[in-house]
Amino acid sequence: MIRNEEERTSQFIDQRVCKLCDIHDFEDPEFGKLAVDIFGDPAISALHHRKLWEFTITVKALQRYGLWNRDSRGLSVAAGFERVLYYMTNFTGRIVATDIYGEGDFIDLEATGDFLINPEKYRPYEYERERLSALKMNALNLHFPKNLFDFAFCLSSIEHFGGVSNAAVAISEMGNVVRPGGLVIVTTDCSIDGSSSDQVFSPAEIKRLVKKSGLELVEDIDFYISPDSQGLLLDMLKDNLDSLPHINLKFMRSKFTSICLVFQKKGREDNIKRIDDQEFDRTISKLSSEQYPTKLPIWAYWGILKVNLFARYQRGLFRIMKLMGNT
């Protein structure tokens, strides 16, 4: 659903969670305060970055739907060692991080293998150590019992899974392990000019992704982006990507920003037996002791191959541009 400027009141902005990242979201006092809290430095009051926006709107959705409490158990898919994992341990019951740690294109970035045995090494601030677990598991083949978690989330990752079909599989997998009434929260890259690439979804592809996932959104998607936000564009081949505000990016002809999608699993909650914390911890401990193959079915590989080829081309182009003095 696309709304015009007159319809987009500040009250409307504050309430929505299925939307594009917009610079004005940080103007909401509650959103801005939460963003500063997640970042962990009260001296930073204007860190307008789309990654921090993703963390903040995820927590906002959990608060809105009553899952931000010590009884809640969350799953992070393709988690890396993002800051929001540590933040969540201070407010929820359990957080389980999964990724193909030690493998893949992000092995030297956010998916290092030692996170599995030493998450403390990457902590940005104090956190509840006993509430965070890490397992090596592929997003397209989750090995958890059904209905184990109250919520699952995947931030800025499904665009790397190999297109709409694989991304939809990942969302469906999260839906399987979340209880009825629970949430599946996904952020990804969405075009703001209608174009798409192997790692940026167009609005039309986002709609296809939602339909193929088999889950229902909590509200219609708002694809609106304000004129002020549209003017905030960093060219990935020319500009310093550490610059702020960091809201929209441009790579070649593609212009994009983050989008948040919040799904709620349908079904009767009273039919699900909830295990206690001790049994939950035993389940996670048993899973962590087992070795699950990270290899995927043949059908999944074509999309991933295209994405990896594009990523390598992208990195190669960055190196060339740097040598030419353009970055």
N, C-alpha and C positions, 0 to 999 in steps of 0.2 A: 504494500500500500504506500503510495507516494503522496505526501502532504505538502501543501504550499506554505509560504511564509506566514500567512495570516493564521492558519490552523495550528501552527507550531508554537504554542504558548510555553512558558517556562514550566508550568504545572505539568503539561503534557510530556515535556522532555524528562522531568524527574521520574515519571512513572514507568517509562518504557525500558524494556531490556532486550527486545529483539530489534536491533537497529544498527546503523552504521556509527562508527566513531565520529564524534563532532567536538570541536574545540569548546563549544558552549556547555557541554556536559560537565566540564570542570568548574563551571560557574555555580552549579548547585552546591550550596554550602555542605550538605551531607556527603555528596559525592566527593567533593574536594578534600574534606577532612578524612574520609576513608582512604583516598588515594595517598595522602601524606602518611597516614598510619601504616599502610601496606609497604610503602617505600622505606619507612623506618627512620627518617631523618626530619624532625620537626622544623629544621632550618630551611628545608626545601618546601616552598609553598606554591611553586608554579612550574612543576615538572610535567609539562603538557606533552606526554608521549603516548602513542597508541598502545604500546605494550602495557604500560601502567593502567591505561584505560581498560584493557582486557582483564587484568587482575581485578580491578575495582568493580566492573559491571558483573563479573562472576560472583563476587561476594555479595553485591547488591541483590542479585537474583536469589541467592540462598537466603538472605535476610527476608526478602519479600515473601517467599514461600515457606517460611517457618523452619528452615533447615540449618540455621546458623546457631547451633547449640551443642552442648556436650554429649547429647545422645546421637548425633549425626555421624555417619561413617561415609567417607568420601573416597572415590577412586579418581586418580589423575592418570590419563592415558597419554603416551608420548610426552612424559612429564619433564624429562631432563632433571635439572635441579633448580627449577625456578623459585624465586623468592616467595611467591604466594603459597607454596607448599608449607614452608616454615611458618608463615603467618597463620595459616589455617589451623595448625596444631594448637595454637593458643586459644582457640575458640570452639573447635569441634571435638568429637570423640576420638576418631581415628582417621588418618589419611594414608592411603596406600598409593605409592607412586610406581608406575610401570613405564618401561621403555625398553628398547633393544640396546641396553647399556653395553658399551664396549664394541658396538658394531655401527655400521651405517655412516652416512655423510656427516653426522653431527658428533662423531666420536671424540673429536678434539674441541668441541664447543660445549654442548650442554648434556651430552649422553656418555660421559666418561664412565668406564667400568668400575672405578673405585667408589662411586656413589653408592653402589649396592652394599658395601661393607662399611663405609664411612661417610654418611650424609653430613655428619658434623663438620667435615672439612669445608663444605660449601655454604654453611649457614651465614645469612646476612646479619642476623641478630639472634637473641635468645629465643629458644623455642622449646616446646614440650617433647623431649627426645623419644619418650616411650610411645608417643602417639603417631610417629612417622615410620612407615615401613617402605622398603623398596624391593621390587621384583623385576626380573628380566622377562618381558612378555611382549609379544607383538600385538599392536592395536587391532589388527584384522583377525585375531584368533585369541580371544581372552579365555583363560582357563579357570575362571571363578565360578562358584555355584550361582545359580540364578537367584535374583532378588537379594543378594548379599549386602548391597550398598544402598544408602539413602540418596546419594547423588554421585554422578560421574561427570568429569569435565576434561576437555581436550583443547588446549589453547595454541593457536597458530601452528598447527601441525597437519591437519587433514589435507591441506593443499599439497603436501609432499607425498601423499599416499598413492598417487597415480590416477587422478581424475575423479569425476563425480561418482562413478560406480564403487570404487574402492573406499572413497570417503563415506559413502552411504553405508557400506558394510561396517565400517568402524563405528558409526553412530548406532547402528543396529546392535552391534556387539555390546556397546555400553548400555543400551536399553535392556538387553537380556539380563545383565547383572545388577540392575537397579530395581528396587521394589516398586510395586504399583503406588502411584502418588509421588514417587521420587522424580528428580530432575536429571536431565542430561544437558549439559551446557557446552557449547562449541563456539570458539571464535576462529575465524579464518580470514583470508584476504579476499576482498570483493572489489571489483572494478567500480569506479565512479564515473566512467565515461562510456560504459556499455561494452567495452572490449574485454577480451579474456586471453589468457595464455596458459601454459601447462602448469603454472603455479598460482594463478589468479582466476577466481571464479567470476563470471559475469552475474548480474542479478537473475537472469534467466536460468543459469546453471545452479544458482543457490536455490531457486524454487524447485528445480528438478531434484536436487540433493535432498531437500526436505521431503518431497513426495516419495523418493526411493528408500528413505530411511525407515519408513513404516511407523514413525513416531509423530506425534502432534505437537505443534508449537503452542506455547501458552498464550500467544497473541499474534496478530498479523505482523509481518516484517515491515519496518519503516525504512525505506531506502532514501529518505531525505538526507541531504547534507547542506548545511547552511553556506551562503556565499562567503562568509568569513573563513570557514573551514576549507572551502574549495580553493581559496587563495594560498593555502599553506601546503606547498608542494616541494618535496626534496627529490632532486634527480639523482638516482642511484649511481649514475655514471659520471656525475660532475660535482655534486655537492658533498659537503661533510655530513655524513649520516648521524654524527653525534650532535648536530645542531638541534636546537629547540625553537619553536614547537616542532615535534615530530609526529605529524598527524597523517599526511598523505605522502605516498611515494610514487615516483615515476620510473619505470624501466622501459627504455626504448619507447614504444607507442602506448604502453599500458599504464594507466593511472589508477591507483587503488588505495584502499585503507582497510581497517579492520571492521568486521561485522560480528555481532553476537547473535547466536541462535539458542533459544532456551526451549527445550522440549520437556513435557511432563508425561510420564508413563501412565497409561490408563489401566484400570483394573481394580478389583476389590482388595483393599489392604487387609481386611479382616481374615482373608484366606491364607495369609502369609504368617508363618511362625517366625518370630524374631529371636535370634540366638543372643545369648548374653555376651558380655565383653570377653570373658575367658574363652568361650568356644570360638568367638570371632578371631581372637589372637592365635588360637591353636590352628584354625583353618589357614590363616595367612602364613604362619610358621611352617606348616606342612607344605604349602605351595612354594614357599621360598626355598625349601630344601630339595625340590624337584626341578629337573632340567626340562624346560619345554622348548621344543624346536621353534626357532624364529623363522624357519623357511615357510613359504606360503604356497597355496595351490597355484598351478600353472596359470590360471586365468588372471591372477592378480599381478603377474609380473610385467605385462605389456605396459600398463599405465605407469607403473613404478619406473620402468626403463626409460620411458619418455621424460618423466620428471627428472630423473637423475642425469640424463643427457643434457636437458635444459639447464640444470643446476651447474653442471660442469662447464657448459658453454658460458653461463653467466659469470662463474668465477674466473674463467679464462679471459673473458672480456674485461672484467675488473682489473686483472693484472696488466693487460695491455694498456688500458686507459691510464693506470697508475704510472707505467713506464713512460707514457706520453706526457705525463704531468697534468692530467685532467682531473685527478682526484686528490 
